[in-house]
């Protein structure tokens, strides 16, 4: 699954366009490297997101195309 879509489906970022813009600006890392929106995400990957002075890191646990809002938290684990 594409990184920007995963960020939206897992609700780490609310909208896909915002996720895409964050990737283009270099604010999103995948396994320690700056990632493009088209990068493939798989279980075990570590995603880092920086907005302003806030840094968020999460490990990918599950990759699914459609997830209910209540189950979205099970797709990743904060580090």
N, C-alpha and C positions, 0 to 999 in steps of 0.2 A: 504494500500500500504506500502511496506517496506520503511524504512527511507532512505536507500542508493539510491533506485530508485527515491523517491520523490525529493531528493536533485539534482539528475541529470535532471529529467523532468522539474523541476521548474527553473533550471539553477542557483541555488544557488552555486552549484559546477559543473564544466563543465563535468567531466567524472565520471561514476559510480565506477570505480576502485579507483579513488582518494577519493570519498565519503566513500567507504568501508574502505580504509586505515585510513581515518580520524576518523571514528567510532571506529576502532580497537585500535587506539592510545589514545582514550578518549578525543578527541577534540570536539566532538559533544554531546550536551545535548538535552534532550527532556523533557520539563516541569521541568527544573531545575535538572534533574538527568542524569548522564552519560548514553548514550544510545548505544545499539548495532545496527549494520546495519540491523538486522532483525526486529527491533521494528516497530510496526504498527503506522502509522501516520493517524490522523483524523482531520477534521476541528476544530479549536480552540486550537490546540496544539501550544506550543512555542518552536522553535528550536533555539539553540545557537551554533554558530560555532566559534572556536578560532584558528586562524592561526598566529603564531608569537605573536606580540603585539596587533593584531587586533581582536576585538570581534564583531561578528555580531549576532543580534537576530531578528527573524522573526516569525510572527504568521501565521499559516496555515489557508488559507481562502477556498481553493478548492483543491480537490484531484481528478485528472484525469490521466489516463494512457498515453494518447497521447495529446500533446498540441503544437500548432504552436509557433515558436520563439516569435512572436509579442504578443501572449497571455500569455506567461509564467509569466510575471510580475503580472498578476492578480491572480496567485495562492497563493501569500503570501503578507504580509505587513510588512515592516521593523518597528522595535520598537526602 
